[in-house]
Amino acid sequence: MKKLIFLLLSGVVLFSCSNKERDEEESGDWKELDAFHEIMAKAYHPLKDSGDLAPTKQLIKQLADEAEKWSNSELPEKANTSEMKEKLEKLKINARALQSEIQNSAADSVIKEKMNLLHDQFHEIMEAWHTKEAEDEHENH
């Protein structure tokens, strides 16, 4: 049953990030996730959809700032684990590193590779959050 829930949630996450025209799905009670997701979508989708790096370059400071705020925030009870804290710390560090590389005129290929990795890290966090939400909901019914 957990595998089915995970697969369904994974499909929802993939669909939600591949459809830039729809309203952003709110995470419920984790406002820092929502704030980061909003900027990530604006910075990442032009790169993913058409190879346009301009939004990534323009929004990297804001993205890194949000990653830092998120990493330093009080986590919701169900996300307050050492594993989640490590994921958020890694996201913060990698976002700042990408910001530094962009400021130092890194090659477009490096920016693309690192932005894709940052996006993947974000999805790991989001999937862990949604999986935990589904497990908690299942346990409460």
MIDREN-184325 format. One record per atom (N, C-alpha, C, O): residue in three letters; x negated, y, z. Coordinates in steps of 0.05 Angstrom, whole numbers, plus 5000, padded with zeros to 4 digits. Layout:
ALAXYZ;...
This chain:
MET498449765000;MET500050005000;MET498350255000;MET498950454986;LYS496150255016;LYS494350485016;LYS493150534989;LYS492750764981;LYS492450324975;LYS491250354948;LYS493250484929;LYS492550654913;LEU495750404931;LEU497850524914;LEU498250814920;LEU498450984902;ILE498250884946;ILE498551164954;ILE496151324943;ILE496451544933;PHE493751214947;PHE491351344937;PHE491451394907;PHE490751604897;LEU492251184892;LEU492351214863;LEU494451424855;LEU493951584837;LEU496651424868;LEU498751624862;LEU497751904868;LEU498152084852;LEU496451934891;LEU495452194898;LEU493152284879;LEU493052524872;SER491552094871;SER489352164853;SER490552264826;SER489552454814;GLY492652134817;GLY493952214793;GLY495152494795;GLY494952654777;VAL496352554818;VAL497452814823;VAL495253024823;VAL495553244811;VAL493052964836;VAL490853154837;VAL489753204809;VAL489253434801;LEU489252994794;LEU488253024767;LEU490153184750;LEU489253364735;PHE492753124752;PHE494753274736;PHE494753564744;PHE494853744727;SER494653614770;SER494953894780;SER492554064771;SER492854294765;CYS490253944770;CYS487854104761;CYS487654114731;CYS486154284721;SER488953944717;SER488753954688;SER490954134675;SER490854194652;ASN492854214692;ASN495054384681;ASN494754664692;ASN495854724713;LYS493254834679;LYS492655104689;LYS495155284687;LYS495055504700;GLU497155214672;GLU499455384669;GLU501455374692;GLU502955564696;ARG501355164707;ARG503255134729;ARG502455294753;ARG500155374756;ASP504255334771;ASP503655474796;ASP501855284812;ASP502055044811;GLU500055404827;GLU498155244843;GLU499755104866;GLU501455224879;GLU499154854869;GLU500354694890;GLU499154784917;GLU496754794920;GLU500754844936;GLU499854924962;GLU499154674978;GLU500454464976;SER497154694995;SER496254465010;SER497854435036;SER497354245051;GLY499754615041;GLY501254595065;GLY500054765087;GLY500555005088;ASP498554645105;ASP497554795128;ASP494554825128;ASP493354835149;TRP493254845105;TRP490454895104;TRP489955125084;TRP489255075061;LYS490255365094;LYS490055605077;LYS487355645064;LYS487155755042;GLU485155555078;GLU482555585066;GLU482155415041;GLU480855485022;LEU483355175042;LEU483355005018;LEU484755144995;LEU483755154973;ASP487055265001;ASP488555404980;ASP487055634969;ASP487055684944;ALA485755794986;ALA484156024977;ALA481855944959;ALA481356064938;PHE480455734967;PHE478255634951;PHE479255534924;PHE478055584903;HIS481455374925;HIS482555254901;HIS483355464881;HIS482855434857;GLU484455684890;GLU485355894872;GLU482956014856;GLU483156044832;ILE480756064870;ILE478456174857;ILE477055964839;ILE476156014817;MET476855714850;MET475655494834;MET477155464807;MET475855434787;ALA479755474808;ALA481355434783;ALA480655654763;ALA480255604740;LYS480455904773;LYS479856124755;LYS477056114744;LYS476456194721;ALA475156014760;ALA472355994751;ALA471855744734;ALA470155754717;TYR473255524740;TYR472555274728;TYR474155214702;TYR472955114683;HIS476755274701;HIS478355194678;HIS477455314651;HIS477455164631;PRO476555564650;PRO475555664624;PRO473055504615;PRO472655454592;LEU471355424634;LEU469055264628;LEU469954984618;LEU469054894597;LYS471754864632;LYS472754594625;LYS474254604598;LYS473854424581;ASP475954804595;ASP477654814571;ASP476254904546;ASP476854804524;SER474455094548;SER473255204524;SER470255264526;SER469055374508;GLY468955174548;GLY466155224551;GLY465355504558;GLY463055584556;ASP467355664566;ASP466955944573;ASP465855974601;ASP467155904621;LEU463356064603;LEU462056094629;LEU462456364642;LEU461756404665;ALA463556554627;ALA463856824638;ALA465356834664;ALA464456964683;PRO467656704667;PRO469056704692;PRO467456584715;PRO467556674738;THR466056364709;THR464356244730;THR462256444740;THR461856484764;LYS460956584721;LYS458856774728;LYS460057014743;LYS458857114762;GLN462457094736;GLN463757324749;GLN464857254776;GLN464857424794;LEU465657014780;LEU467056934805;LEU465256784825;LEU466256704846;ILE462756734818;ILE461156554835;ILE460756664863;ILE460756514882;LYS460356924866;LYS460057044893;LYS462557004909;LYS462456924932;GLN464857054897;GLN467357014911;GLN467756724919;GLN468756664940;LEU467056544900;LEU467356254905;LEU465456174928;LEU466356024946;ALA463056264928;ALA461156204949;ALA462056324976;ALA461756194997;ASP463156564975;ASP464156685000;ASP466456525011;ASP466656475036;GLU468256434994;GLU470556265003;GLU469555995014;GLU470655895034;ALA467555885001;ALA466455625011;ALA465355665039;ALA465655495057;GLU463955895043;GLU462855945070;GLU465055995091;GLU464955885113;LYS467056145083;LYS469256195102;LYS470555925109;LYS471255875132;TRP470955765089;TRP472255505093;TRP470655325111;TRP471655205130;SER468055315106;SER466255145122;SER466155245151;SER465855075169;ASN466355505155;ASN466155615182;ASN468855635197;ASN468955715220;SER471055565183;SER473655595195;SER474355365214;SER473055155214;GLU476355415230;GLU477455195247;GLU479055005229;GLU480855095214;LEU478354755230;LEU479654565213;LEU482254465224;LEU482554455249;PRO484154405207;PRO486654285217;PRO485954025232;PRO483953895225;GLU487553955251;GLU486953715267;GLU486353465251;GLU484453325256;LYS487953415231;LYS487653165215;LYS485153175197;LYS484352975186;ALA483953415194;ALA481553435177;ALA479053485194;ALA476853515183;ASN479453505220;ASN477253575238;ASN475553325244;ASN475653225266;THR474053245224;THR472253005227;THR469453085219;THR469053285205;SER467552935228;SER464752985221;SER464352955190;SER462853105178;GLU465752765179;GLU465552715150;GLU466552965134;GLU465253045115;MET468853075143;MET469853305129;MET468053555133;MET467653705114;LYS467053585157;LYS465253805162;LYS462753785145;LYS461753985135;GLU461753545141;GLU459353505124;GLU460053575095;GLU458453705081;LYS462353495085;LYS463253555058;LYS463453855054;LYS462553965033;LEU464553995073;LEU464854285071;LEU462154435072;LEU461754625058;GLU460454335089;GLU457754455091;GLU456254415065;GLU454854595055;LYS456454185053;LYS455154125027;LYS456354305005;LYS454854414988;LEU458954345005;LEU460254514986;LEU459254804989;LEU458654934969;LYS459054895014;LYS458055165020;LYS455155205009;LYS454555394995;ILE453455015016;ILE450655025008;ILE450455024977;ILE448855184966;ASN451854844964;ASN451654824935;ASN452955064921;ASN451955144899;ALA454955184932;ALA456155424921;ALA454155654922;ALA453855804903;ARG452855684945;ARG450855904948;ARG448455854930;ARG447356034918;ALA447655594927;ALA445455534909;ALA446155604880;ALA444455714865;LEU448555544872;LEU449455614845;LEU449555914841;LEU448756024820;GLN450456054862;GLN450456344861;GLN447656454856;GLN447256634840;SER445756344871;SER442956434868;SER441956374840;SER440556534829;GLU442556144830;GLU441556064803;GLU442756254782;GLU441356324763;ILE445356314785;ILE446556494765;ILE445256774767;ILE444756904747;GLN444756864792;GLN443457124795;GLN440657124784;GLN439657334775;ASN439356894783;ASN436656874772;ASN436656784743;ASN434656684733;SER438856824729;SER439156764701;SER438556474693;SER437156424674;ALA439756294707;ALA439456004701;ALA440555954673;ALA442256104663;ALA439555754660;ALA440555674634;ALA443455584636;ALA444355484656;ASP444955644615;ASP447855574614;ASP448255274620;ASP450155204634;SER446455104610;SER446854814614;SER446554744644;SER447954564654;VAL444854884659;VAL444554844687;VAL447054934702;VAL448054804720;ILE448055174694;ILE450455274707;ILE452855084702;ILE454355034721;LYS453154994678;LYS455354814672;LYS455154554689;LYS457154464701;GLU452754444690;GLU452354194705;GLU452954234735;GLU454354074747;LYS452054454746;LYS452354504775;LYS455254584781;LYS456254524803;MET456554724763;MET459354794767;MET461054544766;MET462954514782;ASN460454364748;ASN461954114747;ASN461553954773;ASN463453834783;LEU459153954784;LEU458653814809;LEU460153944832;LEU461253804849;LEU460154214832;LEU461654354853;LEU464654294852;LEU465954254872;HIS465654284827;HIS468454214824;HIS469053934834;HIS471053884846;ASP467253744827;ASP467553474837;ASP467553454867;ASP469053304879;GLN465753604880;GLN465653614909;GLN468253714921;GLN469253604940;PHE469253924908;PHE471854034918;PHE474053824916;PHE475653794934;HIS474053674894;HIS476153464891;HIS475853244911;HIS477853134920;GLU473353174919;GLU473052984940;GLU474353074966;GLU475652924980;ILE473953334972;ILE475153444996;ILE478253444994;ILE479653365012;MET479153534971;MET482053554967;MET483353274968;MET485553234979;GLU482153084955;GLU483152804955;GLU483152694983;GLU485052554991;ALA481052744999;ALA480952645026;ALA483152765043;ALA484452635059;TRP483653025039;TRP485753165053;TRP488553045046;TRP490152985064;HIS489053025020;HIS491652915012;HIS492052625019;HIS494352545026;THR489952475019;THR490152195027;THR490752175057;THR492452025066;LYS489452345073;LYS489952355102;LYS492852445107;LYS494152335125;GLU493752645092;GLU496552735095;GLU498552515090;GLU500452475105;ALA498052365068;ALA499852145061;ALA499751925082;ALA501851815089;GLU497351865093;GLU497151655114;GLU498651745139;GLU500051585151;ASP498352005146;ASP499652105170;ASP502752105166;ASP504252025185;GLU503552175143;GLU506452175137;GLU507551895138;GLU509751845149;HIS506051705127;HIS506951425127;HIS507151315156;HIS509051175163;GLU505151395173;GLU505151305201;GLU507451415217;GLU508451295236;ASN508351655209;ASN510551795224;ASN513351705215;ASN515351795226;HIS513551525195;HIS516151435186;HIS516551145192;HIS518751035186;
